[in-house]
Amino acid sequence: MEQEIKNCVSELAEQLQVQQSQNFRELQNQLLTNLNADAQIPSQLLSESFQDIKLELRAQNIPSQIKSFSGEGYKRCSEWLKELEKACMLISADNKRMIALALQTSTAMAGEFITRYTVC
């Protein structure tokens, strides 16, 4: 069971990295599509694209900043949830990314619970 959870977490982490790579490629393609040889890049588009890239880069480091949770009790659970919410706000995470982040930062029964009731 524990190996299945680890495999599921690894798979989700890989999917998250693939999604982030796809997001980056989409942004890059959007920028290139909007460029003409003689045209200038609109400053708003450039600014938004760099902001999106900045958020993606920040998202790569988030799991290492959240203390893992294994079901230690209500107080630790509350702290972990606050850390998750704060991190998700920093990177403008959607529900899928939030679940992946919860899986990456949980262990033991907490990880099993998340796996059972959200993704697998």
C-alpha positions in Angstrom: 0.0 0.0 0.0 2.8 2.4 0.9 4.6 1.6 -2.3 1.4 2.4 -4.3 1.1 5.7 -2.5 4.8 6.5 -3.3 4.2 5.5 -7.0 1.1 7.7 -7.1 2.9 10.7 -5.6 5.8 10.2 -8.0 3.4 10.0 -10.9 1.6 13.2 -9.9 4.9 15.0 -9.5 5.9 13.9 -13.0 2.5 15.0 -14.3 3.0 18.4 -12.6 6.4 18.8 -14.2 5.0 17.9 -17.6 2.2 20.3 -17.1 4.5 23.1 -16.1 6.7 22.4 -19.1 3.7 22.5 -21.4 2.6 25.8 -19.8 6.0 27.2 -20.4 6.0 26.0 -24.0 2.5 27.4 -24.6 3.7 30.8 -23.3 6.8 30.7 -25.5 4.7 29.8 -28.5 2.2 32.5 -27.8 5.0 35.0 -27.6 6.5 33.8 -30.9 3.2 33.8 -32.6 2.5 37.4 -31.7 5.9 38.5 -32.9 6.4 39.7 -36.5 9.7 40.7 -37.9 8.8 44.4 -38.0 6.4 44.5 -35.0 7.3 45.4 -31.5 6.2 43.3 -28.6 3.3 44.9 -26.7 4.5 45.7 -23.3 1.4 44.2 -21.6 1.9 40.8 -23.3 5.6 40.8 -22.4 4.8 41.7 -18.8 2.1 39.0 -18.5 4.3 36.4 -20.1 7.2 37.1 -17.7 4.8 37.1 -14.8 3.6 33.6 -15.8 7.2 32.4 -16.2 8.1 33.8 -12.8 5.1 32.0 -11.2 6.1 28.7 -12.8 9.7 29.0 -11.6 8.5 29.8 -8.1 6.2 26.8 -8.2 9.1 24.5 -8.7 10.6 25.3 -5.3 7.4 25.3 -3.2 7.3 21.7 -2.0 10.6 22.0 -0.3 9.3 25.0 1.7 6.3 23.2 3.2 6.9 21.0 6.2 5.5 17.5 5.5 2.4 16.2 7.3 1.7 12.6 8.2 -1.4 13.0 10.4 0.2 14.2 13.7 -2.9 15.9 15.0 -5.2 18.8 14.6 -2.7 21.5 15.4 -0.1 20.3 12.9 -2.8 19.7 10.3 -4.0 23.3 10.7 -0.4 24.5 10.3 0.1 22.3 7.2 -3.1 23.5 5.6 -2.1 27.2 6.2 1.3 26.5 4.6 -0.4 24.9 1.6 -2.9 27.7 1.2 -0.2 30.3 1.4 2.0 28.5 -1.1 -1.0 28.0 -3.5 -1.8 31.7 -3.3 1.8 32.6 -4.1 1.8 30.6 -7.3 -1.9 31.1 -8.2 -2.4 27.3 -8.1 -5.5 25.7 -9.4 -7.2 22.6 -7.8 -5.0 20.1 -9.6 -1.8 21.8 -8.6 -3.1 22.1 -5.1 -3.8 18.4 -4.8 -0.4 17.6 -6.3 1.3 19.9 -3.8 -0.7 18.2 -0.9 0.5 14.8 -2.1 4.1 15.9 -2.4 4.1 17.3 1.2 2.1 14.5 2.9 3.2 11.1 4.2 1.8 8.0 5.9 -2.0 8.1 6.5 -2.4 11.7 5.4 -0.9 10.9 2.0 -3.0 7.7 1.8 -6.2 9.7 2.6 -5.4 12.3 0.0 -4.6 9.7 -2.6 -7.8 7.7 -1.9 -10.2 10.6 -1.9 -8.9 12.9 -4.5 -6.9 11.3 -7.3 -6.4 7.6 -7.5 
